[in-house]
Amino acid sequence: MNVSWEKEVSVVTPEQVELQFPTAGVGMRAVAQLIDTLILGVFYIALGIASVLIGGSDYAQAALLIVGAVVGAGYYVSLEYFMGGQTLGKRAVHIRVVQADGRNAGLFAVLIRNLFRLLDMLPIGYFLGMIVVLCSSRDRRIGDMVAGTIVVVEKEKERLKLRKKIDKRIEEWRMSLPRMELDAESRQAIAYSDWELLAAWAERLPFVPRERLAELARPIARHFAGRVGPRLASIAPNDTAFLIWLYEQLRDEWEV
């Protein structure tokens, strides 16, 4: 008999699509935290060496202390926000922070969950945080509960299955898609946060009716028109076709 120790959480997106996510337990989170701690440790060792080499200049020492404090405080917040809910440690073990409704974690949620990291670390070595995760039905530490976030496991098999569903839906639109390539200048105008917005929309393709998809596409298409210019935004017959074309153009470049 196979016994699974993996918990799953069901979330309903704003489009009323129910998604299933396996949650990241203490083991995976501990490995991710260890990797992040080692990365920060290497940085602080380098900072210490720089401090010795610089010598006794008060201004230089103060500057190094400020740099160390900013990096220590900003590492988790900045990476989780700009890398779609992942730090380098989380990416290594394929886990990700998401909102309770399955969306990417916003800046406010990331800030809150990391402010409460100090509480989760009590009394030492994330002891309180680990106890709370073990007792939580959703594998959440205190910071996650306050911020309304969940740490989920990214399964390669599930990701590939979703990609196949997306590709199948894209084929239904193939005749409406432009036959041109996205130019280099337009590619450079698109940031990772833009890609995350586009990818989140594309993930709804297999599940959302065309009418609802068109409603969701309208503001996102306007956003990308501001990035690539109105000329490119008008090459497709409608907003949905434009976003699908853009998604295909960018997927190999941004998808990890």
C-alpha positions in Angstrom: 0.0 0.0 0.0 1.3 3.4 -1.0 1.0 6.1 1.7 1.4 9.7 0.6 2.6 12.2 3.2 2.1 15.1 0.8 -0.8 17.5 1.5 -2.8 19.1 -1.2 -4.8 22.3 -1.2 -7.6 23.3 -3.5 -7.9 26.9 -4.5 -10.5 28.6 -6.6 -9.2 31.4 -8.9 -11.0 34.6 -9.6 -12.2 33.0 -12.8 -13.9 30.2 -10.7 -11.4 27.6 -11.9 -10.5 25.0 -9.2 -6.8 24.1 -9.0 -5.1 21.5 -7.0 -1.6 22.2 -5.5 0.6 19.9 -3.4 1.9 22.0 -0.5 5.6 22.2 0.5 6.2 20.6 3.9 8.9 21.1 6.5 11.5 19.0 4.6 11.4 20.8 1.3 11.2 24.2 3.0 14.1 23.4 5.2 16.3 22.4 2.2 15.3 25.6 0.4 16.1 27.6 3.6 19.5 25.9 4.0 20.4 26.8 0.4 19.3 30.5 0.9 21.2 30.6 4.2 24.4 29.3 2.5 24.1 31.9 -0.3 23.7 34.7 2.2 26.5 33.2 4.3 28.9 33.3 1.2 27.8 37.0 0.7 28.5 37.9 4.4 31.9 36.1 4.3 32.8 38.2 1.2 31.6 41.3 3.0 33.7 40.5 6.0 36.8 40.0 3.8 36.1 43.3 2.2 35.8 44.9 5.6 39.2 43.6 6.6 40.8 44.8 3.4 39.3 48.2 3.6 40.7 48.7 7.1 39.6 51.3 9.6 37.7 53.9 7.6 34.6 54.6 9.5 32.6 55.6 6.4 33.6 52.5 4.6 32.7 50.2 7.5 29.4 52.0 7.9 28.7 51.5 4.2 29.5 47.8 4.4 27.2 47.4 7.4 24.4 49.2 5.5 24.9 47.0 2.5 24.8 43.9 4.7 21.6 44.9 6.4 19.9 45.8 3.1 20.9 42.6 1.4 19.9 40.5 4.5 16.5 42.2 4.7 15.8 42.4 1.0 17.0 39.0 -0.2 13.8 37.1 0.4 11.4 40.0 -0.4 13.0 41.0 -3.6 13.5 37.5 -5.0 10.1 36.3 -4.0 8.5 39.3 -5.7 10.6 39.5 -8.9 11.1 35.7 -9.3 7.4 34.8 -9.1 7.4 33.6 -5.4 10.8 31.9 -5.5 14.2 32.5 -3.9 17.2 30.7 -5.3 16.7 28.0 -2.6 13.0 27.6 -3.5 13.8 27.4 -7.2 16.4 24.7 -6.5 13.8 22.4 -4.8 10.9 23.5 -7.1 8.6 25.2 -4.6 6.9 28.6 -4.9 4.9 31.1 -2.8 1.4 31.8 -4.2 -1.6 33.7 -2.9 -4.4 31.6 -1.3 -6.4 31.9 -4.6 -3.5 30.5 -6.7 -2.3 33.9 -8.1 1.3 35.0 -7.9 2.1 36.5 -4.5 1.9 40.3 -4.6 4.4 42.7 -3.1 2.3 43.4 0.0 1.9 39.7 0.7 5.6 39.0 0.2 6.5 41.9 2.6 4.1 40.7 5.3 5.2 37.0 5.2 8.9 38.0 5.4 8.3 40.5 8.3 6.9 37.6 10.2 10.0 35.5 9.4 11.5 37.0 12.6 8.7 35.5 14.6 9.0 32.1 12.9 12.7 32.0 13.7 12.0 32.0 17.5 13.6 30.8 19.7 16.3 29.6 17.3 16.6 27.9 13.9 13.0 28.4 12.7 11.8 26.1 15.6 8.5 27.9 16.0 7.9 28.1 12.3 8.5 24.4 11.8 6.1 23.5 14.6 3.4 25.7 13.1 4.0 24.2 9.6 3.7 20.6 11.0 0.4 21.5 12.8 -1.0 23.4 9.8 -3.4 21.6 7.4 -1.9 23.7 4.6 1.8 23.5 5.6 1.8 27.2 6.4 4.0 29.1 8.9 2.8 32.1 10.8 3.9 34.5 8.1 1.9 32.6 5.5 -1.2 32.7 7.6 -1.0 36.4 8.2 -0.1 37.2 4.5 -2.7 34.8 3.0 0.0 32.8 1.1 0.8 29.1 0.6 4.0 27.5 -0.4 3.3 24.9 -3.1 5.3 22.3 -5.0 6.0 22.7 -8.7 5.7 19.3 -10.2 7.4 18.8 -13.6 4.8 16.2 -14.6 1.9 18.6 -13.8 3.6 21.5 -15.5 4.1 19.5 -18.7 0.5 18.3 -18.6 -0.7 21.9 -18.3 1.6 23.0 -21.2 0.0 20.3 -23.4 -3.5 21.5 -22.6 -2.4 25.1 -23.3 -0.9 24.0 -26.6 -4.0 22.1 -27.6 -6.1 25.3 -27.0 -3.6 27.4 -28.9 -4.0 25.2 -32.0 -7.7 26.1 -32.0 -6.6 29.7 -32.6 -3.7 28.9 -35.0 -5.4 30.4 -38.1 -6.0 33.7 -36.3 -2.4 34.2 -35.1 0.0 36.6 -36.9 2.7 35.0 -39.0 5.4 37.4 -38.0 8.2 37.3 -35.4 8.5 39.6 -32.4 11.4 42.1 -33.0 14.3 42.4 -30.6 13.4 45.9 -29.4 9.9 44.8 -28.3 11.4 41.8 -26.5 13.7 44.1 -24.6 10.7 46.2 -23.5 9.1 43.2 -21.8 10.2 42.5 -18.2 9.8 39.3 -16.2 6.9 40.7 -14.3 5.2 41.3 -17.7 5.8 37.7 -18.7 4.3 36.5 -15.4 1.2 38.4 -16.1 1.0 36.9 -19.6 1.7 33.4 -18.4 -0.9 33.6 -15.7 -3.5 34.6 -18.3 -2.3 31.8 -20.7 -2.7 29.2 -17.9 -6.4 29.9 -18.0 -6.7 29.0 -21.7 -7.7 25.4 -21.2 -10.2 26.1 -18.5 -12.0 29.4 -19.3 -14.7 29.9 -22.0 -13.8 32.1 -24.9 -16.1 34.9 -23.8 -14.6 35.1 -20.3 -11.1 34.8 -21.8 -11.8 37.8 -24.1 -12.8 39.8 -21.0 -9.6 38.9 -19.2 -7.6 39.6 -22.3 -8.8 43.2 -22.8 -6.8 45.0 -20.0 -3.8 42.7 -20.4 -3.6 43.5 -24.2 -3.8 47.2 -23.4 -0.9 46.7 -20.9 1.2 45.0 -23.6 0.3 47.6 -26.2 2.0 50.1 -24.0 5.1 47.8 -23.9 5.4 46.8 -27.6 3.5 49.7 -29.2 0.0 49.9 -30.7 1.2 48.8 -34.2 2.1 45.3 -32.9 -1.0 45.2 -30.7 -3.2 45.6 -33.8 -1.7 42.8 -35.9 -4.1 40.2 -34.6 -7.9 40.2 -35.1 -8.6 40.5 -31.4 -7.0 40.8 -28.0 -7.0 37.0 -27.3 -5.2 36.2 -30.5 -2.7 38.9 -29.8 -1.9 37.6 -26.4 -1.6 34.0 -27.6 0.8 35.1 -30.3 2.8 37.1 -27.8 2.8 34.2 -25.4 4.2 31.8 -28.0 6.8 34.4 -29.0 8.1 34.7 -25.5 7.6 31.3 -23.9 10.9 29.7 -24.8 12.7 32.9 -23.7 11.1 33.3 -20.3 9.7 29.9 -19.2 11.8 28.0 -16.7 
